[in-house]
Every structure is written in C-alpha cells, then in structure tokens.
C-alpha cells in the first residue's frame, strides 16, 4: 500500500505544471497528499491570475483506492482529472460560494 508521499508521487506528474480551462490558467507548483483513513486531501499550491494560493481538495472512499498497491493507470488518470475539475470549479466559485471560498488560502 503506497504512503501519502507515494500517492503524491503517482499524482504529481498529472497535476504539476500549467493547467488551463479556456477561462483561467494556473501554474501548479506542488501538491501534498494527506491521508485520513478512508478519505484523503490533496493540497495544491499554485499561481493564479491574482496571486499564489493553496487549495485543499477532499477525496472520497472511491478515490482512496489509489492507495491500494499499484493502482491502475486508469484510476490514477481518473483521480487526477477529478482533482483538476474541482480545482477549476473552486476558482470559478470561490468568490460566490462560501464552501468553495473555505477550500483556498491566499499565500500572496
């Protein structure tokens, strides 16, 4: 079973670097995986158009299967895509939804 650092190493190539959705562009600098048993959180540090942020995205028990041995590439891809979608959703809703706003912490 991979550790949180091992899962970070599996996900990082799919999350780090430039991400864009047609409306906004992020430069993802790093990510950290925090294991909570049957759930986990991915903390993503990024540069956005208005500064540097750390965003905490919660993952559920279905995505937690990535901790099971050597996860299949399809699962890794699915978790990474889900995280990217939630990251852009956070950006587009952080100013209008209190729940989204709580996920991000401005660093600069």
Secondary structure, 3 states (H helix, E strand, C coil): CCCHHHHHHHHHHHHCEEEECCCCEEEEEEEEEEECCCCEEEEEEEEECCEEEEEEEEECCCHHHHHCCCCCHHHHHHHHHHHHHHHHHHHHHCCCCHHHHCCEEECC
